[in-house]
Amino acid sequence: MGLDSALAIASGGLANVAAQLALVSHNVANASTADFAPETLPQWSLSAGGMGMGVFTGEAQRTINLALQAETFSQNGVVSALQTRSNALQQIDAVLGSPGQSNDLQSLLTNLQNQFTALAANPASATGQAQVVASAQALAQGINALANAYNTGRQNAENDLVNAIGRLNASLATIGSLNQQIVAAQAQGLSTADLQNQRDQAMHTVSQLIGAKFIPQSNGAVLVATQSGLVLPTDGSATLSTTPATIGPASAPGSGIPPILLGGIDVTQQLTGGEIGADITLRDSTLPTYQAELDEFAQNLAGRFNAEGLPLFTDAGGNIPAGGGSPVQAGYVGFAQEITVNPAVLANPAAVRDGIPSQNTTGQAGFSTLINNILTNTFGAGTPPATNVSGLGPLGTLSAPFAQPATLGEFATDIVSSQSADAASAQNSLTTEQAVQTHLQSNMPSVNIDSEMSQLVELQNAYAANARIIAATQQMWNTLQNAVP
């Protein structure tokens, strides 16, 4: 082997080591980057006529399990949806209160019943009458607070949805841009490892937002599709859009809630996964159902008292909205936000004994017929107004998850228990699915710092060895030149 061959081999070795060192540094720098697949630099020994001729260095490649990555992306959507749902329902659960702790709907109702029971023993007691009114106010305010929490939750979901659509468009555009670069690089036989890792980060975001599926193409690009099969454009030919809206009790899809459009087509119902899917469900189904249940409770509460001659609960104008509409709640959607103690009762607390107009035909302060009727009929089974558990909401499309209750107490218990169960179920499911997500992520190829550091030492030794060959070759050249006269 000539000196020139030795020098070429050593120089090639140094170039290879330098490339390997750069790749190790790149891997270590991205060890904590989400969805970063470690990169390797393939190399082959070169020979000619049985004689070693150095090393050939290839293009950087990723170490990745594509099937496992697809499962991980799918799981990201599941976890993100449950996280969004759980966060929203935990806020509702906090307002629902804890049964038996005086701040839940059942406890507030029971306290009002207890105050009427106490008043029955001494109907003339001004203090007892005032306590009944105060308990009624507490119940009305509790209903108001819960109704406001539902509406706030719906508005938060709407606001988050608008924000998420913006983030989704940005991530789709990033994927589209990287698709173009990857296709071009692959066609030229260049490494696409870095570009693919960058694209995976954008794919991670999309998977969280809509639980997307990513379909690899032979040219290196990927298609992005929703769980329902809707392909989302990444080339900028169309983007998702929606209009910010102010949500109220009567807001419903097609009536106060704008759709999500893609190229002018409503695709709202095709976005069922991830954070976006969870926000749509919360805004359009889950929380409106909660509101409809509470509106029905408020209407039933007011109607039961009014049926006994005591319109204790009304709106601020002293009116009880009529039922029997089409849909069934057409006349009282949002009543739970408005319900209050009748201003006439606030002005004359004795009305809780006498009614409005007065039922005290004897003129005696000890009259207790109204109070007894309320205890028997209003709080008991009695002959209450019809309680609707289906055909609810502004469009009549919602249903409560429980059977028709016989009493107000049962109704309050059903509302609190079913909604609390939803919150608990979402949290339990989230914990389970997060464990699955962690397991999948832990099995994905990732940067091993110890391995990279071990390789770094080997590369440093190889660099030193090649440098010594170059130095020895240089010394031989100098000796040879000096030997020539």
C-alpha positions in Angstrom: 0.0 0.0 0.0 1.4 3.4 -1.0 1.6 6.4 1.3 -1.1 8.2 -0.8 -3.5 5.2 -0.2 -2.8 5.2 3.5 -3.4 9.0 3.7 -6.6 8.6 1.8 -7.9 5.8 4.0 -7.0 7.8 7.2 -8.6 11.0 5.9 -11.7 9.1 5.0 -11.7 7.6 8.5 -11.4 11.0 10.0 -14.3 12.3 7.9 -16.4 9.3 9.0 -15.6 9.8 12.7 -16.4 13.5 12.4 -19.8 12.7 10.9 -20.5 10.1 13.6 -19.5 12.6 16.3 -21.9 15.2 14.9 -24.7 12.6 14.9 -24.0 11.6 18.5 -24.2 15.2 19.5 -27.4 15.6 17.5 -28.9 12.6 19.3 -27.9 13.7 22.7 -29.2 17.2 22.1 -32.6 15.8 21.2 -32.8 13.1 23.9 -35.7 14.9 25.6 -37.4 16.0 22.4 -40.9 14.4 22.1 -41.2 11.8 19.3 -37.5 12.1 18.3 -36.2 8.8 16.8 -32.5 8.3 17.4 -30.5 8.5 14.2 -27.6 6.3 13.0 -25.1 6.6 10.3 -24.6 3.5 8.2 -21.0 2.7 7.1 -19.4 0.0 5.0 -15.8 -1.2 4.6 -14.3 -0.6 1.1 -11.9 -3.0 -0.5 -10.3 -3.6 -3.8 -8.5 -6.7 -4.8 -8.8 -8.0 -1.3 -7.1 -4.9 0.1 -8.9 -2.5 2.5 -9.6 0.9 1.0 -11.2 2.7 3.9 -14.8 3.3 4.8 -17.9 4.5 3.0 -20.3 6.7 5.0 -24.0 6.6 4.2 -26.9 8.9 4.9 -28.3 9.2 8.4 -31.2 6.9 9.1 -33.8 6.7 11.9 -34.3 3.8 14.3 -38.0 3.6 14.6 -40.9 1.1 14.9 -43.6 2.6 12.6 -46.3 0.2 13.7 -45.7 1.1 17.4 -45.5 4.8 16.4 -49.0 4.6 14.8 -50.4 3.0 18.0 -48.8 5.7 20.1 -50.2 8.5 17.9 -53.7 6.9 18.2 -53.3 6.7 22.0 -52.3 10.3 22.1 -55.7 11.2 20.7 -57.5 9.0 23.3 -55.6 10.5 26.2 -56.0 14.1 25.0 -59.8 13.6 24.6 -60.1 12.2 28.1 -57.8 14.9 29.5 -60.0 17.6 28.0 -63.2 15.9 29.2 -62.0 15.2 32.6 -60.7 18.8 33.2 -64.1 20.2 32.2 -66.2 17.7 34.3 -63.9 18.1 37.4 -64.9 21.8 37.3 -68.6 20.9 37.2 -68.1 18.3 39.9 -66.6 21.0 42.2 -69.8 23.1 41.8 -72.1 20.1 42.3 -70.7 19.7 45.8 -70.5 16.7 48.0 -73.7 14.9 49.1 -74.4 15.6 52.7 -72.1 18.6 52.9 -74.9 21.2 52.7 -73.8 22.7 49.3 -75.1 20.0 46.9 -78.5 20.2 45.2 -80.0 17.4 47.4 -78.8 19.0 50.6 -80.1 22.5 49.7 -83.5 20.9 48.8 -83.6 18.9 52.0 -82.8 22.0 54.1 -85.7 23.8 52.5 -88.0 20.9 53.3 -86.7 20.9 56.9 -87.4 24.6 57.3 -91.0 24.0 56.1 -91.3 21.1 58.6 -90.1 23.4 61.4 -92.6 26.1 60.3 -95.5 23.6 60.3 -95.0 23.4 64.1 -95.3 27.2 64.5 -96.8 28.8 61.3 -97.0 32.2 62.9 -93.2 32.4 63.6 -91.7 35.3 61.6 -88.3 33.8 62.2 -89.5 30.4 60.8 -90.9 32.2 57.8 -87.7 34.1 57.2 -85.7 30.9 57.5 -87.9 29.2 54.8 -87.3 32.2 52.5 -83.5 32.1 53.2 -83.4 28.4 52.4 -85.3 28.9 49.2 -82.8 31.6 48.2 -79.9 29.3 48.9 -81.5 26.6 46.7 -82.2 29.0 43.9 -78.6 30.4 44.1 -77.2 26.8 44.1 -79.2 26.1 40.9 -78.0 29.4 39.4 -74.4 28.5 40.2 -74.6 25.1 38.7 -76.3 26.4 35.5 -73.7 29.1 35.2 -70.9 26.4 35.6 -72.5 24.5 32.7 -72.6 27.5 30.5 -69.0 28.5 31.4 -67.9 25.0 30.6 -69.6 25.2 27.2 -68.0 28.6 26.5 -64.6 27.3 27.5 -65.0 24.4 25.1 -66.0 26.8 22.3 -63.0 29.0 23.0 -60.6 26.1 23.2 -62.1 24.7 20.0 -61.4 27.9 18.0 -57.8 27.9 19.4 -57.4 24.2 18.6 -58.5 24.7 15.0 -55.8 27.3 14.6 -53.2 25.0 16.0 -54.4 22.2 13.8 -54.1 24.3 10.6 -50.6 25.3 11.6 -49.5 21.8 12.2 -51.1 20.5 9.0 -49.2 23.3 7.1 -45.9 22.2 8.8 -46.6 18.6 7.8 -47.2 19.7 4.2 -44.0 21.8 4.1 -42.0 18.9 5.4 -43.7 16.5 3.1 -42.4 18.5 0.1 -38.9 18.6 1.5 -38.8 14.9 2.3 -40.1 14.0 -1.1 -37.4 16.1 -2.8 -34.6 14.8 -0.6 -35.7 11.2 -1.0 -35.8 11.6 -4.8 -32.1 12.8 -4.6 -31.0 10.0 -2.4 -30.4 12.3 0.5 -31.1 11.7 4.2 -34.6 12.6 5.4 -34.1 11.5 9.0 -34.0 15.1 10.4 -37.0 16.1 8.3 -39.0 13.1 9.4 -38.2 13.7 13.1 -39.4 17.3 12.6 -42.6 16.1 10.9 -43.2 13.6 13.7 -43.4 16.5 16.1 -46.1 18.1 14.0 -47.9 14.7 13.7 -47.8 14.4 17.5 -49.6 17.7 17.8 -52.2 16.7 15.2 -52.7 13.3 16.9 -53.5 15.1 20.2 -55.9 17.5 18.5 -58.0 15.0 16.4 -56.6 11.5 17.1 -55.5 11.4 13.5 -54.3 8.5 11.4 -51.2 9.0 9.3 -50.9 7.1 6.0 -47.3 6.8 4.6 -46.9 7.2 0.9 -44.2 5.6 -1.3 -42.6 9.0 -2.1 -42.0 9.7 1.6 -45.0 11.9 2.3 -47.8 11.1 4.7 -51.6 11.7 4.4 -53.5 12.9 7.4 -57.0 11.4 8.0 -59.5 11.7 10.8 -60.9 8.6 12.6 -63.9 8.8 10.3 -61.7 8.7 7.2 -61.8 12.4 6.3 -58.4 13.3 4.6 -57.2 16.7 5.7 -55.3 18.7 3.2 -51.7 19.6 4.0 -50.9 21.4 0.8 -52.7 24.6 1.7 -55.5 23.9 -0.8 -58.0 24.3 2.0 -58.0 24.9 5.8 -60.4 24.2 8.6 -62.3 27.2 9.8 -65.0 28.2 12.4 -66.4 31.4 13.8 -66.0 32.3 17.5 -69.3 32.3 19.2 -70.8 33.5 22.5 -72.6 30.4 24.0 -75.9 30.8 25.8 -78.4 28.3 27.2 -80.3 28.2 23.9 -77.2 27.7 21.7 -77.2 24.5 19.7 -75.6 23.2 16.5 -77.2 25.2 13.7 -78.7 27.6 16.1 -76.1 29.9 17.6 -73.2 27.5 17.2 -71.3 27.8 14.0 -70.0 24.7 12.2 -66.4 23.7 11.5 -65.9 24.0 7.8 -63.4 22.5 5.3 -63.6 24.0 1.9 -67.1 25.3 2.7 -68.4 21.9 3.8 -69.5 21.2 7.4 -67.1 18.6 8.8 -67.9 19.1 12.5 -69.3 15.6 13.0 -66.2 14.0 11.3 -63.9 15.5 13.9 -64.6 13.0 16.7 -61.2 12.3 18.3 -58.7 14.1 20.4 -59.0 17.5 22.1 -61.2 18.9 19.3 -63.6 15.9 19.4 -63.9 16.2 23.2 -64.6 19.9 23.0 -67.4 19.4 20.4 -69.0 16.7 22.6 -68.8 18.8 25.7 -70.2 21.9 24.0 -72.9 20.3 22.0 -74.0 17.2 24.0 -72.6 16.6 27.5 -73.0 20.0 29.1 -76.3 20.9 27.3 -77.7 17.6 28.6 -76.6 18.6 32.2 -78.2 22.0 31.6 -81.5 20.5 30.3 -81.7 18.2 33.4 -81.3 21.3 35.6 -83.8 23.3 33.6 -86.3 20.5 34.0 -85.6 20.4 37.8 -86.0 24.2 38.1 -89.3 24.1 36.1 -90.6 21.1 38.1 -89.6 22.8 41.4 -91.4 26.0 40.5 -94.4 24.2 39.2 -94.8 22.0 42.2 -94.9 24.9 44.6 -97.2 26.9 42.3 -99.6 23.9 42.1 -100.2 24.3 45.9 -100.8 28.0 45.7 -97.3 29.2 46.5 -95.3 30.5 43.5 -92.2 30.4 45.6 -89.8 30.1 42.7 -90.1 32.4 39.6 -87.9 34.4 37.3 -86.8 37.9 38.3 -90.2 39.3 37.1 -92.2 36.9 39.2 -93.2 34.7 36.3 -93.0 30.9 35.9 -92.3 30.0 32.3 -94.9 27.7 30.7 -94.2 24.1 29.9 -95.9 22.0 27.3 -94.0 23.5 24.3 -92.5 21.8 21.3 -89.8 20.7 22.0 -90.9 20.1 25.6 -88.5 22.6 27.1 -89.1 25.3 24.5 -90.6 27.7 27.0 -88.0 27.3 29.7 -84.6 26.6 28.2 -82.1 28.4 30.5 -84.6 28.8 33.4 -82.1 27.3 35.8 -79.9 30.4 35.3 -82.8 32.7 36.0 -84.7 31.0 38.8 -85.0 33.0 42.0 -87.3 33.4 44.9 -90.5 35.3 43.9 -90.0 39.0 44.6 -93.5 39.0 46.2 -92.4 36.4 48.7 -89.2 38.3 49.5 -91.3 41.3 50.2 -93.8 39.3 52.4 -92.2 36.2 53.9 -95.6 35.3 55.5 -96.6 34.2 52.0 -94.8 30.9 52.7 -97.7 30.3 55.1 -100.5 32.1 53.4 -99.7 31.6 49.7 -100.3 34.1 46.9 -103.2 34.9 46.8 -103.8 34.1 50.4 -105.3 30.7 51.1 -105.8 31.7 54.8 -109.6 31.8 54.6 -109.9 31.7 58.4 -107.6 34.7 59.0 -105.8 32.8 61.8 -102.0 33.1 62.2 -101.8 29.5 62.9 -103.1 28.4 59.5 -101.0 25.4 58.3 -102.9 23.8 55.4 -100.7 25.3 52.7 -97.5 24.2 54.6 -98.8 20.6 55.0 -99.8 20.4 51.4 -96.4 21.5 50.4 -94.7 18.9 52.6 -97.1 16.2 51.3 -97.4 17.1 47.6 -94.5 19.4 46.6 -91.8 17.4 48.4 -93.6 14.1 48.1 -95.0 12.1 45.1 -98.3 14.0 45.1 -99.6 15.0 41.7 -96.6 16.9 40.4 -96.2 18.4 36.9 -94.9 16.0 34.4 -91.1 15.5 34.5 -89.4 15.1 31.2 -86.3 13.0 30.8 -86.2 12.8 27.0 -86.8 15.2 24.1 -84.9 17.8 26.1 -82.9 20.9 25.2 -83.6 23.7 22.7 -83.8 21.2 19.8 -85.5 18.3 21.7 -82.6 16.0 20.9 -81.2 15.4 24.4 -82.1 12.7 27.1 -81.2 12.3 30.7 -79.5 9.0 31.6 -82.0 8.2 34.3 -85.6 7.2 34.6 -88.4 9.7 35.4 -88.1 10.6 39.1 -91.1 10.5 41.4 -90.0 13.3 43.8 -87.9 16.4 43.8 -85.5 14.6 46.1 -85.1 11.8 43.7 -84.6 14.2 40.8 -81.9 16.1 42.7 -80.1 12.9 43.6 -80.3 11.6 40.1 -78.8 14.8 38.7 -75.9 15.0 41.2 -75.1 11.2 41.1 -75.2 10.9 37.3 -73.0 14.0 36.7 -70.6 13.1 39.4 -70.3 9.6 38.0 -69.5 11.1 34.6 -66.6 13.0 36.2 -65.3 10.0 38.1 -65.6 7.8 35.0 -63.6 10.3 32.9 -60.9 10.5 35.5 -60.7 6.8 35.9 -60.5 6.2 32.2 -57.9 8.9 31.8 -55.7 7.2 34.4 -56.0 3.9 32.6 -55.3 5.3 29.2 -52.4 7.3 30.4 -50.8 4.1 31.7 -51.3 2.6 28.2 -49.8 5.7 26.6 -46.7 5.5 28.9 -46.2 1.9 28.1 -46.3 2.5 24.4 -44.0 5.5 24.7 -41.5 3.5 26.8 -41.3 0.9 24.1 -40.6 3.4 21.3 -36.9 3.6 20.3 -35.3 6.5 22.1 -31.9 8.1 22.7 -29.8 6.1 25.2 -27.4 8.6 26.7 -25.2 5.8 28.2 -24.9 4.2 24.8 -24.2 7.5 23.1 -21.5 8.3 25.5 -19.9 4.9 25.1 -19.9 5.4 21.3 -18.4 8.8 21.8 -15.4 7.3 23.6 -15.0 4.8 20.8 -15.2 7.5 18.2 -12.6 9.6 20.0 -10.2 6.6 20.1 -10.8 6.0 16.4 -10.2 9.7 15.6 -6.9 9.5 17.5 -5.9 6.4 15.6 -6.6 7.9 12.2 -4.8 11.1 13.2 -1.7 9.1 14.2 -1.8 7.4 10.8 -1.9 10.8 9.1 0.9 12.1 11.3 3.0 9.0 10.6 2.3 9.3 6.8 3.3 12.9 6.9 6.5 12.0 8.7 7.3 9.4 6.1 6.7 11.9 3.3 9.1 14.4 5.0 11.7 11.7 5.4 11.4 10.6 1.8 11.6 14.2 0.6 14.7 14.8 2.7 16.3 11.6 1.3 16.1 12.9 -2.2 19.2 15.0 -3.1 
